[in-house]
């Protein structure tokens, strides 16, 4: 397993170096990241030989077929995380997998699409006709003035490139993949997107509860997943994790011997980080808990398509009020390895979003064997099985959040059992091979290889 892991890591390192080295050219000339194929045998220890053989059989008629993905950023966020693993794995099956990233032809584009993202997730705010047409539609048109995507199967991810279904130049069956929670979507903005969604050949949602009225094309339910071979998700011993974290801990004066309550996400209004800070500051003064001397470590990254991160970070600094037991980190060095190591050594992981399409950070924490306190929102309940892989709470129920924090801090043996159950839950449902299997079934269906829709079709 060790040799297999490091062989895979060498391939990824070569690939990512090439990608980052040429990144400026990619944005100027629309070059695709030159991902190399990943040998499926590297995943044997994570998912088993039977699962891998099934993937190979599904992919046999897809050899050399083109499978294209379109999104809005090569870096930051769950979509980019998944594609970095999915593209090499598909190539390892002989599929010509591609990744196309749309450009922002206006300085306002990502500000406008972030506003649309929030509106779709139920945050009411004003928007203008100029933002809809002068920025969003105009950018969709300009992205395909001299560009086309020709493939046997195409997945277009999230609202940013959604309108390219009409204004783009696609050749081949195309599906829209929505990764966000649409249950409380603003009616006007949803109706604006509906014609574009219905111009696709199908739509994919994380949860059936996210499917809104008005979609007239087939709808499928597919959960996101994590790559167990990525540096972030490599399962570590606690000793190894602490070794990786030593430079980070020294830089920020973090005592790794103290129990860590961990939160990792973008600094975003929906991530509800202020409530995490409030609950922790209250619980750390509990007499039984105070003897444990816990600390809260909150880590956030910025993404090129999310301009609000720095503002939210400033608000969390105000919420912290110079509490020396609360550490707010942003864009940490050696990000993936440090995040994975933090998830391994943490006593618990807290993710109490008010809106959440799925929450891959929850999957990542569970895979490291760390119990999760998660909100009863979006795709989180698919992962956090209450009292089995963690605890489900209402996102603003501070008393219940405090109670679960306290339980995990004071009962390490029960926490270990929950962590072991969490690992197996992810292995069965949320590893990259499970996601790839569903996409292969869709690709076969839309190419006419299979006549029966896949079992995860919901309407």
N, C-alpha and C positions, 0 to 999 in steps of 0.2 A: 504493500500500500504506500509506503514512504517513497519508494522509487517511482511508483506510478504518479504520486502526487507531484513530486518535484519535476518529473518529466513534463507533466502537464503545465506546471508553473513556468518552466523554461519557454514552452511554446507561447504561453500567454504573455510573458515578459517581452519576448521578441515582437509579438503582435502589438502590444500596447505601446511599446517604445516607438514603433513605426507610426502608430496612429497619432500619438501626441507630437512626434517630431514633425509630422506633416499637417498638423491641425490647421495652421493658418491657410495652407493651400486648399484644404478641404472646404473651408468656408468661402473661399474666393472662387474656386473652380469646381465645387460640388463633387470632389472625389469621395468615393466610398471608403470607409475604414478597411484596410487590407487584412481582415481577419484570416488566420490560418485554421485548418481543420483540426478538430479535437478528436482524439481516439476515444471511442466510447468505453473501452475497457478500463479507462481510468475511473469510471463511475461504478465499477463492479462492487467494491466494498461498501458503497453508500446505498445502492438500490438493489443489488443482486443481479445475477446473470440472466434470470428469466425475464426481467423487465427489459434488459438491454436487447435480448434476442427478439422480443416483441417489437421494439422500435426498429430494428433492422429489417424485419419482415414487412412492417408497414411502409418503410422507406424504399423498398426495392423498386416499385414502379415509378418512383419520384427521382430517380438518379438523373442528375444534370438538369432537372427542372428548376426554374427560377422562382424563388420565394422572396418577395421584397417586403421590407418594413419601412414605414415613413413616420417620423416623429419630429420634434422641434429642438432637440438638444442631444449632443453626444455625451454630455456630462451632467450629473446631478439628477436626483429623482429615481423612482423605482423603475420606470420604463427603460431608461438607459442602463440601469443595473442589470435588468433581465436580458436585454439585447446583447450585452457584452458576453454573456454566457451562452445565449441561445444560438447566435449566429455561428460560432465555431462548432457547436455541437451538431447543428444541422449540416454544416459542411462536412463533418466527420461521417455523416450518413450518405454523402455523395450528392447532396442537394446544393444547388447554387444559391446560397442565402445572401441577401444584400440588405444594406442599411442606408436609407436615404434620409438626410436631415434637411428640413426646410430652413431657409434663411430669413432673417428679419430685415426687410428692405426699408423699414421705418424705425426710428428710435423708440416710437411709442408702441410697437407691435407687442412686445412681451408685457408691457404694462396693461395694455388692453386685454390680451388673452388671459392674464392673471385675474383681471376683473371679471371676465366671462367665467373663468374657473370658479371664482367665489360665488358668482350669481347662480351657477349650476348647482353649487353646494348649499344654496339657500341663504347666502349673505346678501341682504338687500342693499343696493347702492345704485346711484344714478348712472346711466350710460346714454350715449348720444348716437344719433344717426351717423355722424362723422366717424365715430369709433367703429360702428358696425361696417360701414361701407368704405369710408376714406382710409381707414387703417387696415381692418381685418380682411375685407374682400379684396382690396387693392393688393395687399401682400400675397394673398393666395394666387391672384392673377400673375403677379410678377415672378413668383417662384417657378412658374411653368412656361414663361415666355419662350425660353430656349432649352427646355428640359422636359424629359418624359421618363416615365417608369413603365417598362415593359416586362411583364412577368406572368408566370402561370398561376400565381396566387399572391395577393397583396393584402397586407394588414396596415391600416392607417390608425395611428394611436392618438386618442384624446382630442380636445377641442381645437388646439392650435392649428393642425392641418385639416380639420374636418371638412371645411368648405372646398378643399381641393378635389373632392368627389365630383363637383360641378365644374370648377374653374381649372382643374388640373388636366394633365395629359396622361391618363392611365390606359394601358392596354393589358387587359386580363381581369379576372374576377377580383373584386376588392371588397373587404369587410372593414367596418369601423370598429375599433376596439376602445371602449370607454373604461378607464381605470379609476374613475372618481365616483363618489356617492351622489347620485342624482335624485334621491328620494324627495328632497325639498326644493327642487330646482325652480328658479324664478320662471313663471309661466311665459313671459314675453321672450326671454332669452332662449328658453327651450323651444318655443315655436319658431324662433329665428333659425335654430339649428336643425329642426325637423326635416325641411326639404333636402338639406345636405345629407343627413343620415339616411333618408329614404332613397337617395341616389346611389347608395352602396348596394351590394348584393346580399348583405346581412350585417348584423351587429352583434358584438360580444360584450357582455357585462360580467362583473365579478359576482353579482348576486341577483337573483330574480326580483328582489324588492327594488332594485334600481331601475327596472324597466318602466319607462313612462308611456302614457297613452300617445298614440299617433304614429308609432313605428309600424310600418306596413311590410317590412322585410323580415325574414327569419331571424330569430334571436337565440343566442347561445350563452350558456353560463360556463365561464372558465376562471378559475382562481389563479392569481399570479403565483410565482414560485421563486426559490433561491437556488443559486448554483453552489453545491456543496464543495466544489473544488476551488472556488474563488478564495483569495487570501482572507477576506472577511469571514468566510464561513467554514474555514478549515477548523475542525474540532480540535481543541487544545487541552492539554493538562493545565491545571491551575498554576503549576510551577512555570511552565513555558509561557503562559499568558502574563504572569507577573514579570518575567524577564523581558518580554516585548514592551511592556508598559513602563519599565523603569525610567527611560528618558522622559516620557510624557509626565509621569508622576513627579520627577525631580523638577521639571520646568515649572509646573503649576503648584508645587508644594502639596501634593496629594499623598496622604498616608495610606498605602495599599493594604495595611494590616487592619484598617477599620472597615466595617461592613459598608458596602456601596449600594445605595439606591440609585439606579441608572435610568436615564431617559435620553433617547436619541431620536432626533427628527429634525426637519427643517424648523427654523423659527417662524411659526405661522400661526395665525389666529385660530385656525381649526385644531391645532395640536394641543391647545389648552395647557400650555406649560405653566401658566400662572397658578392654576389649581394644584399642580404637582408641587410647586414651591410652597404654597400655603399649607398643604397637607403635611409636607415634610417638616416645615418649621414648627408646626404644632406637635407632631409626633415625637420629634427628637427630644422634647422637654418632658415627655412621659417618664416617670421614675424608672420603670423597668427597662425602657428603651435607652434612656440616657446612659446607663451603664455600658451599653454596647458601643456607644460613641459613633453612630452611623454618620455618613456624609451623603450628600446628594451631588451626583455628577450629571450634568446636562450637556449634551453635545449636539451641535447643529451645524449643518453645512449650507452654503448658499448654492443656488443653481442659476444658470444663465437665463432661464425663462421664469424666474421668480424674483422680482425686484424688491419685494417687501421684507426680505429676511433681516436686513440690518435694523430696520425700524422696530421689528418685533424683538430683536435681541436687546435693543436699548430698553424696551419696556420690561423685559425680564430682569435686566440689571436693576431697574427701579424696584421691582418686586423683591429682589434678593436683599436689598437694604444692607449691603456690606456684611451679610451673614458669612462668617468664615467657614462654615460647614457646607455651604452651597457653592459649587464650582460651575461656572457657565463657560463652556469652551466653544469655539467656532473654527471651522476649517482647520482641524488639527493636522499636523504633519503625519506622514505614514498612515493616512486615514483608515484604510480598510483593515490593515492588521491591528491597529490600535482599537478600532471599534469592535472587531471580533474578540480581541483579548479582554476588553472591558465587559462585554457581554458574558464572557466565561467566568470572570472573577466576581461579578456583581451578585449580591444577595438576591436581588429582584430587579425586574424591569417594569417600568410604569409607562403605559401608553394609553392615555384617557382622552383621545380625540373627541371632538364634538361632531366631526364629519370625517369619514375615512373610507376610501374606496376599498382598501384591503389592509395596508399597513405591513409592508415587507419587513420593517424593522422588528415587528412582533415575531414573524417567522424566524428571523435571524437569531433573536434572543432565545426562543424556544429550542432551536437547533443546537445552541450551546449548552442546553440543559438548565436554563435560568427560568424560574417561574415568572409569569407575566400578570400584572394587574392591568386589565384592559377594559375599555368602555364597551357598553352594549350597543355598539354603533357600527354600521357599515359591514365590512368583511371581517372585523375583529372576532366576533363570536364563532366564525368558522374555525378559528385557530385556538382561541382561549376557551377550552371546555371547562366550565365552572367547577372548581374544586378538583379538577383532574390535571390540567396543564397550567392552571393559574386561577385567577378570580375575576369575574365580570362585575363591573360597577357602573352606576350612572355617572356620567362625566363630571357632574358638579356635586356629587354626594360626598363631601369632604369627610364626614364621619365614617362612612363605609370605607373610603379609600384609606383613611388613617388606620382603621381596624385591620385591613388586609396587610398594609405595610408593617404594622406591629406584629401580626401573626408570623409573617415570613422572617422578620428579624429575630424573633424569640424562639422559633421552632425550626432549627436547621435540618433536623432529620426528616421531618415532613416535607420541608422544602426540597430536599434531595430526591425524595420519591416523586414529587410533582415534576421536578426537572427531568427525571428519567422518562416519565410518561410523555412529557413534552417532546423529547427527541423522537420517540417512536411515532407520535402523531404527525410530525413534520415529515419523517421518512416515508410514511404511507401516503401523504396527500400533497405536500407542497415543495417537493424538490423539482429541479429543472426538467428532469426526465418526464415527470407527470405532465407538465405544461407542454413539452414537445410532443408527447403522445396525442394530446387533444388537437394541437395544431396540425399534426400529420393527418389525423382523421378528417379534419375540415378540408385540408388541401386535397385529399383523395376524393372527397365528396364533390367539391366544386370543380374538380377536373374531370368528373364523370367516371372515375375508377370504381367508386362505391355508389350504389344506387339508393341506399338507405341513409337518411340523415344520422349523424352521430347521436349517441344516447344523451348527450348534454344539451340537445336542442330543447328550448323551453317554450317557444311559440313560433 
